[in-house]
Protein backbone atom coordinates (compact mmCIF):
# COMPACT_ATOMS: atom_id res chain seq x y z
CA UNK A 1 0.00 0.00 0.00
CA UNK A 2 1.44 3.36 -1.03
CA UNK A 3 1.16 6.11 1.58
CA UNK A 4 2.29 9.71 1.90
CA UNK A 5 5.65 10.41 3.51
CA UNK A 6 5.52 9.63 7.25
CA UNK A 7 1.97 8.28 6.97
CA UNK A 8 1.27 4.95 8.67
CA UNK A 9 -0.44 2.31 6.52
CA UNK A 10 -3.70 0.68 7.60
CA UNK A 11 -3.46 -3.07 8.24
CA UNK A 12 -6.94 -4.61 7.96
CA UNK A 13 -7.26 -7.77 10.05
CA UNK A 14 -11.05 -7.68 9.81
CA UNK A 15 -13.94 -5.67 8.45
CA UNK A 16 -14.50 -3.02 5.87
CA UNK A 17 -16.09 0.39 5.73
CA UNK A 18 -18.51 0.66 2.83
CA UNK A 19 -21.91 2.02 1.97
CA UNK A 20 -24.14 0.22 2.91
CA UNK A 21 -24.22 -0.58 5.79
CA UNK A 22 -22.45 2.71 6.66
CA UNK A 23 -24.17 5.80 5.32
CA UNK A 24 -22.08 7.85 2.90
CA UNK A 25 -21.54 10.48 5.62
CA UNK A 26 -20.42 7.91 8.21
CA UNK A 27 -18.07 6.26 5.70
CA UNK A 28 -16.50 9.64 4.92
CA UNK A 29 -16.16 10.47 8.64
CA UNK A 30 -14.49 7.09 9.29
CA UNK A 31 -12.07 7.71 6.43
CA UNK A 32 -11.31 11.21 7.70
CA UNK A 33 -10.60 9.98 11.25
CA UNK A 34 -8.49 7.04 10.03
CA UNK A 35 -6.52 9.52 7.91
CA UNK A 36 -5.80 11.61 10.99
CA UNK A 37 -4.51 8.50 12.79
CA UNK A 38 -2.35 7.60 9.81
CA UNK A 39 -0.83 11.08 9.95
CA UNK A 40 0.11 10.59 13.60
CA UNK A 41 -2.61 12.67 15.20
CA UNK A 42 -3.85 11.58 18.63
CA UNK A 43 -7.65 11.54 18.79
CA UNK A 44 -9.70 11.77 21.96
CA UNK A 45 -13.35 11.93 22.98
CA UNK A 46 -15.83 12.21 21.42
CA UNK A 47 -14.13 10.58 18.40
CA UNK A 48 -11.92 8.02 20.12
CA UNK A 49 -11.35 6.41 23.47
CA UNK A 50 -8.71 3.99 24.76
CA UNK A 51 -9.57 0.30 25.07
CA UNK A 52 -7.03 -1.07 27.60
CA UNK A 53 -9.30 -4.09 28.12
CA UNK A 54 -8.15 -5.23 24.66
CA UNK A 55 -4.49 -4.29 24.89
CA UNK A 56 -1.86 -1.57 24.93
CA UNK A 57 -2.32 1.16 22.32
CA UNK A 58 -5.83 -0.12 21.47
CA UNK A 59 -8.65 2.36 20.89
CA UNK A 60 -12.12 2.57 19.42
CA UNK A 61 -13.19 5.13 16.88
CA UNK A 62 -16.75 6.23 17.49
CA UNK A 63 -18.85 6.93 14.39
CA UNK A 64 -22.43 8.14 14.80
CA UNK A 65 -24.59 7.28 11.82
CA UNK A 66 -28.16 8.46 12.23
CA UNK A 67 -29.78 5.91 14.54
CA UNK A 68 -26.71 3.61 14.44
CA UNK A 69 -23.38 3.81 16.21
CA UNK A 70 -20.32 2.18 14.64
CA UNK A 71 -17.10 1.24 16.38
CA UNK A 72 -13.75 0.67 14.72
CA UNK A 73 -11.40 -1.09 17.12
CA UNK A 74 -7.78 -0.46 16.23
CA UNK A 75 -4.26 -0.56 17.62
CA UNK A 76 -1.74 2.19 16.99
CA UNK A 77 1.67 0.69 16.35
CA UNK A 78 4.87 2.56 15.61
CA UNK A 79 4.68 1.65 11.93
CA UNK A 80 0.97 1.01 11.22
CA UNK A 81 -2.65 1.33 12.31
CA UNK A 82 -4.05 -2.18 12.81
CA UNK A 83 -7.82 -2.52 12.26
CA UNK A 84 -9.05 -5.28 14.58
CA UNK A 85 -12.85 -5.10 14.33
CA UNK A 86 -15.71 -3.00 12.96
CA UNK A 87 -19.17 -3.42 14.43
CA UNK A 88 -22.44 -1.69 15.18
CA UNK A 89 -22.57 -0.96 18.88
CA UNK A 90 -26.03 -1.59 20.33
CA UNK A 91 -25.34 -1.51 24.09
CA UNK A 92 -23.36 0.70 26.45
CA UNK A 93 -20.62 -1.90 26.92
CA UNK A 94 -18.44 -3.48 24.28
CA UNK A 95 -19.57 -7.11 23.97
CA UNK A 96 -17.16 -9.60 25.57
CA UNK A 97 -16.93 -11.63 22.36
CA UNK A 98 -15.69 -8.53 20.50
CA UNK A 99 -12.97 -7.95 23.13
CA UNK A 100 -11.88 -11.60 22.99
CA UNK A 101 -11.88 -11.65 19.19
CA UNK A 102 -9.71 -8.51 19.10
CA UNK A 103 -7.25 -10.04 21.56
CA UNK A 104 -6.98 -13.16 19.38
CA UNK A 105 -6.39 -11.06 16.28
CA UNK A 106 -3.58 -9.18 18.04
CA UNK A 107 -1.91 -12.48 18.98
CA UNK A 108 -2.28 -13.73 15.40
CA UNK A 109 -0.85 -10.49 14.00
CA UNK A 110 2.10 -10.49 16.39
CA UNK A 111 2.89 -14.13 15.64
CA UNK A 112 3.05 -13.37 11.91
CA UNK A 113 5.63 -10.56 12.28
N, C-alpha and C positions, 0 to 999 in steps of 0.2 A: 504494500500500500504506500503510495507516494504522499508525503505530507510536507507542509511548509517547514522552513528552517526552524528548529527548536520546538516543533509541534509533536506531541506524543501521538502515536497511532492508537486507534481503537482495536482491541482484541475481543472479538465476539465469541464468548463461550456458549451463549444461549440467547435466543430471542431476536426479534427484529422490530423496527419501528416503521410501520407503514400505515397508509390510509386505505381502507379501514383495517383494524378497528380504531386506531387513533384518528381523531379529526385532523384535517389539514393543519389547523392552528396548533394543535397539541404536538403534531409531528414536527412542525417548524420550531416550536419552543424547545422540544427535546434536542433537536439538532443544534440549536443556538447554545443551549446549556452544555452539551457535550463538546462543542467547539471551544467554549471558554475553558473547560477542563483540559482539553488537549493543548491549549495555549499556556497552561500552567496557573490559571486563576483558581483561587480557593473560593468555593461557593459556601454560603451558609443559609440559614433559614431566611425566607420561607422556601427557597429552592432546593436546599440540600441539608441533610443532617447525617452525622456519623452513625455507623452501625457497628459498634464494637462487639456486639453479640455474634457477629459473623466473623470478624477478624480485624487485624490492624489495617488501617488505611482504607477500610470499607465504608461506603456511604450509600445513601439512597437519594436519587434525584426525585423530586416531587413535581408531577405534571398534572395540573387540574385541567379537565377536559369536559366542560359542561357538567353533566351529572355523574361523570366518572372521574376517578383519581388513579393515575398510573404511577408506578414506581419502577425506577431503573436502578437496580442494585449493581454497584461497581466498586472496583478497588483501584486506587491510584498508586501505581508503581513508579519507580524512578524513570522508566523508559516507555511506559504505556498506560493506557486506561483499559482495565479489564472489565468487560460487561459480563456479569454473572447471571442476572435474571431480569426479566421484564414482566410485570404482572399488574392486573387491575386490583387495587387495594379496596376491599369492601368492609373491613373492620378497622378498629383503632390500632390493633396490634398486628405486627407482621406475623403471618402464619408460621408455625414451627417448621412445617415441611419446607417452606421457602428458605428459612435460615439454614436448615440441614442441607438442602440441595446446594446452596451457595458455598457452604463449607466444603462439601465434596468436590465441587468444581474447582475451588482454590487448590485443594490437594492434588487433583488431577493436573491442573495447570502447572503447579510447581514441580511435579514429578516429570513433566515433559520438557522442562528447561534444560 
